Amino acid sequence: MEANGVGTMDPIDSFIEKLPKAELHVHLEGTLEPDLAFELAERNGVRLPWASEAALRAAYRFRDLQSFLDLYYTATQILVQQRDFYELTWAYLKRIAGQGVLHAEVFFDPQAHTRRGIAFASVVEGIHDALLDGAREFGISTGLILCFLRDRSLEEAHATLDQALRHRDRISAVGLDSSELGHPPGRFADVFARARRAGLRAVAHAGEEGPAAYVWEALEVLGAERIDHGIRSLEDESLVLHLAENKVPLTVCPLSNVKLAVVEDLEDHPLREMLERGLVVTLNSDDPAYFGGYLNENYREVQRVLGLSREQFVRMARNSFAASFLDASEKAALFARLDAYVAKEIPVAP
Protein backbone atom coordinates (compact mmCIF):
# COMPACT_ATOMS: atom_id res chain seq x y z
CA MET A 1 0.00 0.00 0.00
CA GLU A 2 1.27 3.43 -0.90
CA ALA A 3 0.83 6.56 1.15
CA ASN A 4 1.40 10.13 -0.03
CA GLY A 5 2.82 8.74 -3.27
CA VAL A 6 6.10 7.68 -1.69
CA GLY A 7 5.52 3.94 -1.60
CA THR A 8 5.56 3.62 2.19
CA MET A 9 2.76 2.46 4.44
CA ASP A 10 1.15 4.93 6.84
CA PRO A 11 2.03 4.11 10.48
CA ILE A 12 -1.60 3.36 11.39
CA ASP A 13 -1.95 1.08 8.35
CA SER A 14 1.22 -0.76 9.32
CA PHE A 15 -0.10 -1.11 12.86
CA ILE A 16 -3.42 -2.54 11.59
CA GLU A 17 -1.73 -4.84 9.09
CA LYS A 18 0.10 -6.84 11.76
CA LEU A 19 -2.32 -6.38 14.66
CA PRO A 20 -3.15 -9.86 16.05
CA LYS A 21 -6.88 -10.41 15.59
CA ALA A 22 -9.65 -12.93 14.94
CA GLU A 23 -12.39 -12.94 12.33
CA LEU A 24 -15.77 -14.18 13.55
CA HIS A 25 -18.13 -13.21 10.72
CA VAL A 26 -17.17 -14.32 7.24
CA HIS A 27 -19.15 -16.47 4.81
CA LEU A 28 -16.88 -18.81 2.87
CA GLU A 29 -19.17 -18.60 -0.15
CA GLY A 30 -18.76 -14.84 0.09
CA THR A 31 -14.98 -15.14 -0.41
CA LEU A 32 -15.47 -16.46 -3.95
CA GLU A 33 -13.39 -14.15 -6.12
CA PRO A 34 -14.31 -13.80 -9.83
CA ASP A 35 -11.10 -15.43 -11.07
CA LEU A 36 -11.73 -18.56 -9.01
CA ALA A 37 -15.43 -18.52 -9.95
CA PHE A 38 -14.61 -18.65 -13.66
CA GLU A 39 -11.88 -21.25 -13.15
CA LEU A 40 -14.26 -23.57 -11.29
CA ALA A 41 -17.10 -22.88 -13.72
CA GLU A 42 -14.93 -24.04 -16.62
CA ARG A 43 -13.74 -27.09 -14.73
CA ASN A 44 -17.26 -28.12 -13.77
CA GLY A 45 -19.00 -27.22 -17.02
CA VAL A 46 -21.18 -24.55 -15.40
CA ARG A 47 -22.24 -21.59 -17.54
CA LEU A 48 -22.25 -18.33 -15.59
CA PRO A 49 -24.52 -15.45 -16.66
CA TRP A 50 -21.55 -13.07 -16.90
CA ALA A 51 -19.23 -12.94 -19.88
CA SER A 52 -16.06 -12.19 -17.93
CA GLU A 53 -14.55 -11.54 -14.52
CA ALA A 54 -14.90 -7.82 -15.18
CA ALA A 55 -18.59 -8.22 -16.00
CA LEU A 56 -19.12 -10.13 -12.77
CA ARG A 57 -17.40 -7.41 -10.73
CA ALA A 58 -19.47 -4.79 -12.52
CA ALA A 59 -22.59 -6.56 -11.24
CA TYR A 60 -21.62 -5.79 -7.63
CA ARG A 61 -24.08 -2.92 -7.32
CA PHE A 62 -26.55 -3.99 -4.69
CA ARG A 63 -29.75 -2.19 -3.70
CA ASP A 64 -30.24 -4.24 -0.55
CA LEU A 65 -29.49 -7.59 1.01
CA GLN A 66 -31.85 -9.50 -1.29
CA SER A 67 -30.31 -8.15 -4.49
CA PHE A 68 -26.92 -9.30 -3.20
CA LEU A 69 -28.23 -12.75 -2.27
CA ASP A 70 -29.69 -13.25 -5.75
CA LEU A 71 -26.20 -12.84 -7.24
CA TYR A 72 -24.50 -14.70 -4.40
CA TYR A 73 -26.55 -17.87 -4.87
CA THR A 74 -26.12 -17.76 -8.64
CA ALA A 75 -22.34 -17.69 -8.21
CA THR A 76 -22.34 -20.62 -5.77
CA GLN A 77 -23.53 -22.94 -8.54
CA ILE A 78 -19.92 -23.39 -9.65
CA LEU A 79 -19.15 -25.17 -6.34
CA VAL A 80 -19.74 -28.81 -7.23
CA GLN A 81 -16.90 -31.08 -6.11
CA GLN A 82 -15.28 -31.55 -2.71
CA ARG A 83 -12.09 -30.04 -4.12
CA ASP A 84 -14.00 -26.86 -5.04
CA PHE A 85 -14.88 -26.27 -1.40
CA TYR A 86 -11.29 -27.00 -0.45
CA GLU A 87 -9.93 -24.49 -2.95
CA LEU A 88 -12.46 -21.83 -1.93
CA THR A 89 -11.50 -22.19 1.74
CA TRP A 90 -7.77 -22.38 1.01
CA ALA A 91 -7.90 -19.16 -1.03
CA TYR A 92 -9.53 -17.35 1.91
CA LEU A 93 -6.95 -18.66 4.39
CA LYS A 94 -4.06 -17.59 2.15
CA ARG A 95 -5.48 -14.06 2.00
CA ILE A 96 -5.93 -13.64 5.73
CA ALA A 97 -2.61 -15.25 6.63
CA GLY A 98 -0.90 -11.94 5.89
CA GLN A 99 -3.45 -9.85 7.77
CA GLY A 100 -2.55 -10.68 11.35
CA VAL A 101 -5.47 -13.12 11.66
CA LEU A 102 -4.64 -15.80 14.22
CA HIS A 103 -8.11 -17.35 14.49
CA ALA A 104 -11.16 -17.48 12.22
CA GLU A 105 -14.65 -18.82 12.81
CA VAL A 106 -16.17 -19.18 9.37
CA PHE A 107 -19.73 -19.63 8.15
CA PHE A 108 -20.94 -21.95 5.43
CA ASP A 109 -24.41 -22.42 3.91
CA PRO A 110 -24.91 -26.14 3.23
CA GLN A 111 -28.51 -25.66 2.06
CA ALA A 112 -27.28 -23.52 -0.83
CA HIS A 113 -25.48 -26.65 -2.06
CA THR A 114 -27.52 -29.63 -0.91
CA ARG A 115 -30.64 -28.26 -2.60
CA ARG A 116 -28.61 -28.41 -5.85
CA GLY A 117 -27.88 -32.08 -5.24
CA ILE A 118 -24.39 -31.61 -3.77
CA ALA A 119 -23.65 -34.08 -0.96
CA PHE A 120 -23.37 -32.51 2.48
CA ALA A 121 -20.21 -34.57 3.08
CA SER A 122 -18.54 -33.08 -0.01
CA VAL A 123 -19.15 -29.57 1.33
CA VAL A 124 -18.05 -30.07 4.90
CA GLU A 125 -15.10 -32.36 4.19
CA GLY A 126 -13.68 -30.06 1.53
CA ILE A 127 -13.85 -27.11 3.91
CA HIS A 128 -12.54 -29.12 6.87
CA ASP A 129 -9.50 -30.42 4.97
CA ALA A 130 -8.55 -26.87 3.98
CA LEU A 131 -8.96 -25.63 7.55
CA LEU A 132 -6.62 -28.38 8.78
CA ASP A 133 -4.06 -27.49 6.13
CA GLY A 134 -4.42 -23.80 7.00
CA ALA A 135 -3.60 -24.55 10.63
CA ARG A 136 -0.48 -26.44 9.61
CA GLU A 137 0.68 -23.97 6.96
CA PHE A 138 -0.29 -20.62 8.49
CA GLY A 139 -0.87 -21.34 12.17
CA ILE A 140 -4.47 -20.09 11.96
CA SER A 141 -6.87 -21.85 14.31
CA THR A 142 -10.44 -22.13 13.08
CA GLY A 143 -14.00 -23.06 13.85
CA LEU A 144 -16.74 -23.96 11.36
CA ILE A 145 -20.26 -22.57 11.78
CA LEU A 146 -23.20 -24.04 9.89
CA CYS A 147 -25.77 -21.39 9.00
CA PHE A 148 -29.43 -22.21 8.42
CA LEU A 149 -31.06 -20.19 5.64
CA ARG A 150 -33.87 -18.24 7.32
CA ASP A 151 -35.86 -17.88 4.08
CA ARG A 152 -36.12 -21.67 3.81
CA SER A 153 -38.44 -23.88 5.83
CA LEU A 154 -37.96 -25.03 9.40
CA GLU A 155 -38.32 -28.62 8.17
CA GLU A 156 -35.38 -28.12 5.82
CA ALA A 157 -33.34 -26.67 8.67
CA HIS A 158 -34.04 -29.77 10.77
CA ALA A 159 -33.02 -32.02 7.87
CA THR A 160 -29.80 -30.02 7.49
CA LEU A 161 -29.06 -30.42 11.19
CA ASP A 162 -29.64 -34.17 10.86
CA GLN A 163 -26.92 -34.29 8.21
CA ALA A 164 -24.64 -32.01 10.22
CA LEU A 165 -24.79 -34.20 13.30
CA ARG A 166 -23.22 -37.02 11.29
CA HIS A 167 -20.21 -34.71 11.01
CA ARG A 168 -20.45 -33.30 14.52
CA ASP A 169 -16.68 -33.25 15.02
CA ARG A 170 -16.29 -30.91 12.04
CA ILE A 171 -18.76 -28.23 13.20
CA SER A 172 -18.53 -26.01 16.27
CA ALA A 173 -21.69 -23.92 16.08
CA VAL A 174 -24.88 -23.11 14.20
CA GLY A 175 -26.00 -19.74 12.92
CA LEU A 176 -28.82 -18.10 11.00
CA ASP A 177 -28.36 -16.02 7.85
CA SER A 178 -29.84 -15.04 4.48
CA SER A 179 -32.68 -12.56 3.91
CA GLU A 180 -33.62 -11.03 7.27
CA LEU A 181 -36.74 -8.98 6.56
CA GLY A 182 -39.89 -10.96 7.23
CA HIS A 183 -37.97 -13.91 8.66
CA PRO A 184 -37.77 -13.48 12.45
CA PRO A 185 -35.28 -15.63 14.33
CA GLY A 186 -37.91 -17.15 16.60
CA ARG A 187 -39.21 -19.35 13.80
CA PHE A 188 -36.08 -21.49 14.21
CA ALA A 189 -36.32 -21.99 17.97
CA ASP A 190 -36.76 -25.76 17.78
CA VAL A 191 -33.81 -26.47 15.50
CA PHE A 192 -31.52 -24.22 17.56
CA ALA A 193 -32.64 -26.02 20.73
CA ARG A 194 -31.75 -29.36 19.12
CA ALA A 195 -28.37 -28.04 18.06
CA ARG A 196 -27.58 -26.72 21.53
CA ARG A 197 -28.57 -30.05 23.09
CA ALA A 198 -26.06 -31.68 20.75
CA GLY A 199 -23.35 -29.43 22.17
CA LEU A 200 -23.18 -26.90 19.34
CA ARG A 201 -22.77 -23.22 20.14
CA ALA A 202 -25.18 -20.68 18.70
CA VAL A 203 -24.94 -17.36 16.86
CA ALA A 204 -27.43 -15.53 14.64
CA HIS A 205 -27.65 -12.69 12.15
CA ALA A 206 -29.99 -10.07 13.55
CA GLY A 207 -30.44 -6.31 13.56
CA GLU A 208 -28.87 -5.71 10.16
CA GLU A 209 -31.91 -4.94 7.99
CA GLY A 210 -34.28 -6.36 10.59
CA PRO A 211 -35.34 -4.46 13.72
CA ALA A 212 -33.83 -4.48 17.20
CA ALA A 213 -36.64 -6.86 18.18
CA TYR A 214 -34.93 -9.54 16.09
CA VAL A 215 -31.84 -9.18 18.27
CA TRP A 216 -33.93 -9.81 21.36
CA GLU A 217 -35.43 -12.91 19.68
CA ALA A 218 -32.01 -14.24 18.71
CA LEU A 219 -30.82 -13.90 22.29
CA GLU A 220 -33.89 -15.04 24.18
CA VAL A 221 -35.46 -17.58 21.84
CA LEU A 222 -32.49 -19.03 19.95
CA GLY A 223 -29.98 -18.74 22.77
CA ALA A 224 -27.48 -16.97 20.53
CA GLU A 225 -24.17 -16.23 22.27
CA ARG A 226 -23.09 -13.71 19.63
CA ILE A 227 -25.08 -11.40 17.39
CA ASP A 228 -23.93 -11.08 13.81
CA HIS A 229 -24.29 -7.44 12.71
CA GLY A 230 -26.61 -6.07 15.40
CA ILE A 231 -26.14 -2.45 14.34
CA ARG A 232 -29.84 -1.64 14.77
CA SER A 233 -29.59 -2.55 18.45
CA LEU A 234 -29.01 1.16 19.07
CA GLU A 235 -32.68 1.77 18.29
CA ASP A 236 -33.65 0.09 21.59
CA GLU A 237 -32.09 1.62 24.71
CA SER A 238 -33.00 -1.34 26.92
CA LEU A 239 -31.31 -3.67 24.42
CA VAL A 240 -28.15 -1.56 24.39
CA LEU A 241 -27.99 -1.74 28.18
CA HIS A 242 -28.56 -5.50 28.09
CA LEU A 243 -25.84 -6.06 25.49
CA ALA A 244 -23.34 -3.92 27.39
CA GLU A 245 -24.08 -5.34 30.83
CA ASN A 246 -23.95 -8.95 29.61
CA LYS A 247 -20.98 -8.38 27.30
CA VAL A 248 -22.80 -9.90 24.32
CA PRO A 249 -20.43 -9.76 21.32
CA LEU A 250 -21.52 -8.10 18.08
CA THR A 251 -19.75 -9.08 14.86
CA VAL A 252 -19.95 -5.85 12.89
CA CYS A 253 -19.14 -5.64 9.16
CA PRO A 254 -18.83 -1.97 8.12
CA LEU A 255 -18.03 -2.34 4.41
CA SER A 256 -20.88 -4.81 4.05
CA ASN A 257 -23.31 -2.42 5.73
CA VAL A 258 -22.41 0.33 3.24
CA LYS A 259 -22.41 -1.94 0.19
CA LEU A 260 -25.88 -3.27 1.05
CA ALA A 261 -27.21 0.23 1.81
CA VAL A 262 -27.91 -0.62 5.44
CA VAL A 263 -26.10 2.64 6.15
CA GLU A 264 -25.83 5.29 3.45
CA ASP A 265 -22.16 6.08 3.93
CA LEU A 266 -19.36 4.87 6.15
CA GLU A 267 -19.42 8.27 7.83
CA ASP A 268 -22.92 7.38 9.04
CA HIS A 269 -21.91 4.01 10.47
CA PRO A 270 -22.77 3.60 14.19
CA LEU A 271 -19.49 1.82 15.01
CA ARG A 272 -18.04 4.71 17.00
CA GLU A 273 -21.24 5.11 19.01
CA MET A 274 -21.34 1.38 19.67
CA LEU A 275 -17.83 1.51 21.10
CA GLU A 276 -18.63 4.58 23.17
CA ARG A 277 -21.71 2.84 24.59
CA GLY A 278 -19.53 0.01 25.87
CA LEU A 279 -20.70 -2.67 23.42
CA VAL A 280 -18.44 -5.64 22.71
CA VAL A 281 -17.78 -4.88 19.05
CA THR A 282 -15.63 -6.93 16.71
CA LEU A 283 -14.74 -6.02 13.11
CA ASN A 284 -15.29 -8.52 10.31
CA SER A 285 -15.55 -8.76 6.52
CA ASP A 286 -18.83 -10.69 5.93
CA ASP A 287 -18.65 -11.40 2.16
CA PRO A 288 -15.33 -9.78 1.26
CA ALA A 289 -15.18 -10.76 -2.41
CA TYR A 290 -18.37 -8.77 -2.98
CA PHE A 291 -18.08 -5.91 -0.50
CA GLY A 292 -14.72 -4.39 -1.29
CA GLY A 293 -12.34 -5.83 1.23
CA TYR A 294 -11.16 -8.49 3.63
CA LEU A 295 -10.62 -7.95 7.34
CA ASN A 296 -7.79 -5.42 7.23
CA GLU A 297 -9.59 -3.40 4.57
CA ASN A 298 -12.48 -3.03 7.02
CA TYR A 299 -10.06 -1.96 9.75
CA ARG A 300 -8.33 0.55 7.48
CA GLU A 301 -11.50 2.07 6.05
CA VAL A 302 -13.12 2.71 9.42
CA GLN A 303 -9.87 4.26 10.59
CA ARG A 304 -9.70 6.47 7.51
CA VAL A 305 -13.32 7.61 7.73
CA LEU A 306 -14.09 7.45 11.45
CA GLY A 307 -10.60 8.21 12.74
CA LEU A 308 -10.52 5.53 15.41
CA SER A 309 -7.49 5.31 17.66
CA ARG A 310 -4.97 2.51 18.02
CA GLU A 311 -6.44 1.81 21.44
CA GLN A 312 -9.90 1.33 19.94
CA PHE A 313 -8.53 -1.09 17.35
CA VAL A 314 -6.71 -3.00 20.09
CA ARG A 315 -9.95 -3.16 22.03
CA MET A 316 -11.81 -4.62 19.05
CA ALA A 317 -9.01 -7.12 18.43
CA ARG A 318 -9.14 -8.15 22.09
CA ASN A 319 -12.93 -8.45 21.80
CA SER A 320 -12.49 -10.74 18.81
CA PHE A 321 -10.43 -13.21 20.85
CA ALA A 322 -12.71 -12.93 23.89
CA ALA A 323 -15.83 -13.49 21.76
CA SER A 324 -14.43 -16.58 20.04
CA PHE A 325 -15.44 -20.13 20.90
CA LEU A 326 -11.90 -21.06 21.89
CA ASP A 327 -11.29 -22.40 25.38
CA ALA A 328 -9.79 -20.28 28.14
CA SER A 329 -6.20 -21.46 27.63
CA GLU A 330 -6.33 -20.84 23.88
CA LYS A 331 -7.74 -17.36 24.45
CA ALA A 332 -5.03 -16.63 27.01
CA ALA A 333 -2.34 -17.51 24.46
CA LEU A 334 -3.88 -15.13 21.90
CA PHE A 335 -4.25 -12.34 24.47
CA ALA A 336 -0.55 -12.76 25.28
CA ARG A 337 0.38 -12.35 21.62
CA LEU A 338 -1.78 -9.26 21.36
CA ASP A 339 -0.32 -7.78 24.54
CA ALA A 340 3.23 -8.37 23.30
CA TYR A 341 2.43 -6.66 20.02
CA VAL A 342 0.84 -3.67 21.74
CA ALA A 343 3.76 -3.32 24.16
CA LYS A 344 6.10 -3.13 21.20
CA GLU A 345 4.01 -0.88 18.96
CA ILE A 346 2.32 1.58 21.34
CA PRO A 347 4.78 3.56 23.46
CA VAL A 348 3.87 4.06 27.10
CA ALA A 349 3.54 7.76 27.97
CA PRO A 350 6.18 8.94 30.50
N, C-alpha and C positions, 0 to 999 in steps of 0.2 A: 504494500500500500504506500502510495506517495502522499506527501504532505507539503504544501506550499511549493510544489514543483521541484523539490530538491531530492526526491527519491528516498527520504527518510520517514520513518513512522512517527507520528505524534506520540509524546510520552503516554498520554492516556490510552491511546490505541494499543501501544506496546504492553501496557499494564493489563488491559482487557484480554489481549491475545493469549497471554500465558497464565491468566488468573485461574487457579484450580476451581472447577465447577462441575455441577451435574446438570443433565438435561432430563426433565421429567414429563415433557409433553411434546412428543414428536410422533407423527404417524409415518410408519415405514413406507406405505404407499404414497405418501406425500413427499417423499425424497426422490421420487422417480424423475430423473433429469431427462430432457428431450433426447439427448444422444443415446442414452441407454434404452429409452422407450423405442426408438426406431431400430436399434440393434436387436432387441428382443422380438419386436414385431416381425422383422425379416426372418429371424431364426425360427419363429413359431408359425409363420405363414398367416399373420394377422394383419389385416388392412386397416390402418388408422385413417380417420377422416381429415387428416392434415397432410399437405403435400411435402412438408419439410420440417426440420427442427425449428427453423425460424417462424414458420407458420404456426406451429404449436405454441411457441413462446408468445406470438402476437395474439393468441387467443386468451391470454391471461389477463383479461379485463373483466372482473367480476362485479356484478351489481349487488350481490348478497351471498350468503352462505349456499343457498340452493343452486345458484348459477355456477358456483365453483364445484359443487358436488357433481353436477351433471357432467362436467369435463373430467373430473377426477375419476369417476367410475368408468367412463369411456376409456381412459388411458390404462386403467388396471387390466383391461382385457388382454394385454400383451403378456401378463404374468400367467404362465401355463404350467411350466415344469418346476420341479423342486429346485433345480439349479437357478431358475429365474429369481426365486425368493432369496436364495443365497446371494446372488450377485447384487440384488437390490440392497440387501442389508449390508453387505461388505462395502459397497460404494459409500453408504452413509457413514460407516465406521471409519473408513479412510479419511473422509472429510473432517470429521470431528476430532480425529486423533491429533491434529495440529492446532486445535482450538482450546487446549487446556481442559478438555472434558475427561474426567476421571471415572465417571459413572453415568450410565444412561438407562432410563426405564422407558421402553419404546412400546408404542401401540401397534396393533395390527387388526385388520377387519376381515376375519375369516369368511363372514357371510358374503362379502363382495366377491369371493372366489368360489366358495362351495355352491352358491346358486348358479354358477356357470359350469358346474360339473367338475371343478378341481377338487381333488381329495384333500380333506383337512390335514392329513398327515404330510402331504407334499408341502403345504404352506408352512406348518409349524416346524417341520424338520429342516427345511431349507433355511429358515430364519435362525433356528437354534444352532445349526452347524456354523453359520457365519458369526454368531455371537460368541461361540466358543473360540473360534479362530481369532476374533477380535481381541478377546481377553489375552490370548497367548502372544499375539503380534504387537498389540498396542497397549496392553495393560489396562484396558477399559472394562470395568465390571458392568454387568447389565442385568436388567429384569425385563420380562416380556409380559405385556398387558393385553389381554384379549378384550376388544371393545364390541359390545352388542350394538347393532344399528337400530336406533330408536324409531326410525320410520318403517321398520319391519315389524312383524307380529311377535307377540310374547311367546307364542308356540315355537316360532323359529328360533328365538333366543334360547329357549329351553333345549331344543334339539342341538343347538350349537354348543351349549354347555355340556350336554351329554358327550359330544365328541371331544371336547376339551379335556374332560376329566379322564379320558383314556391317555392323555398326555400331560397329566397333572404335574409331573416333575419339570416340564418345560415352561410352565406358565406361573407367574407369581401373583397376578391380580386380574380383576375384570374391571371394565369401564363401560361408558355409554357415550356414543358419539353420533354423528350424522345430523340431519336437519333438526334443529331444536324447536322452532316455532310449531306449536300445536302438538308437541310430543313430550308431555311432562314426564319427569323421571319416575314418578310414582307408579306408572303403568308397569314398571319392571321390578317391582318390589319382590315378587316371588322368586324370580330367577337370581336376583342378587342375594336373597336369603339363602338359597341353595348353594350358591358359590361360596358365601362366607362360611357356611357349615362345612364345606369341603376344605376349608383352610385358606381360601384365596382372599387377598386383600381387595379393597374396593375403592374406586375413584369414579368420577362422573363429570362430563361436560355439563355445565350449567351457568346461567347468567352471562352468556355471550350475546346472542340475539334474544334469548328468552329472559323473562323477568327475574327479579330477585327471589320471588316465590319458588322458582325452580331450584335455587340454591338450597333453600330450606328443605324442599322435598328430597334432594339428593342426600343431604345430611341426615335427616330424620327418618326417611322412609327407606332409602337404599343403604344407609350406613356408610356413606362415602367418607373416607379418611382424608382425601384431598379433593379440591374442586378445580376442575380444569376450566380456565378462563376466569369466570366469577367477577368480571369487571362491573357488572350491573348490581353487585352487592351494595354499592354505595348509595343506591336508591332507597335502601331500607336501613335506617339508623340502628334498629335493634339487631339486625343481622350483622352489621359492621361490628357492633360491640361483642356479639357472640363469637364472631370469627377471631377477633383480636384476643379476647379473654381465653378462648380455648386453643389458640395458636393453630387454627386450621389453615393448612397451606393452600395457596392459590397459584396455579401454574399459568402465568400470564404470558401472552404471545403478542407483543405490540405490532410487529409488522403484519401479522395475520389480521389483527383487528382493523388496521387501516386498509389493507387490500380488500377485505370483505365489507368495507363501509360500515363496520360496527361503530367506529369513530371516524369523523370526517378527515382528520389530519392528525399526524403524530403529536403535534402541539396540543391537541385536545385530549390526548390520552390521559386517563386517570391514574397512571402509575405513580406519579409523584405524590398525589393525595393518598393513595393506598399505603405508601410507605410512611407518610406522615401520620396516618391514622393507626399505625402500629400493626398493620396486617402482615402476615407471613407470605411475602411475595417472592416468587421465583420467576426468572426469565427463561423463555423457551422459544422454539422456532415453529412448532405446529406442523406446517406442510411447506418446508423451506424451498423445495424446487419450484413452487408456485407463487410464493409470497415475497420473494426478493432477498432471501438470506437465511443462512444457518444461524447457529446460536450466537457466535461472536458478532455477526452482522446486526442482530437484535440488540446486543449490548452496545455496540458502537453507535447505532442510530439513536437510541434513547439518550445516550450521552450527548451526542451532537445536538439534538433538538431540545431535550429537557435539561441538559446541563447537570446531570447527577454527579455526585462526588465519588472519589475512590472508595470512601467509607460506605457509601450506599451500595456500590457494586459488591464490595466485600460482604456486606450484610446479605444481599440476595444470593451470593454464592454459598454463604454459610447456610442460609435457608434451604438451598437446594440439596445440600447433604443431609440436613436435619429432617427434611420432608421425605427423603427417600425411604424405601422399604428395606434398606440394609439393616443388619443387626448393630447393636451398640458398639461392639469392638470395631466393626468395619467403618462405622461413622467416625469413631474416635481417630482412626488412622487417617481419614480424609480431612478431618478438622486440623490435625497436626500438620498435614501438608499445606493446607491453606494458611495456617498461622505462620509457618516458616516462610512462605512466600510473602505474606504481608509484612513480616518483620524485616525482610530484606528490601522490599520495594517502597514501603511507606515510612519515611523517617519519623522518629519520635521527637516531638517538639521539646526543646530544652526547658 
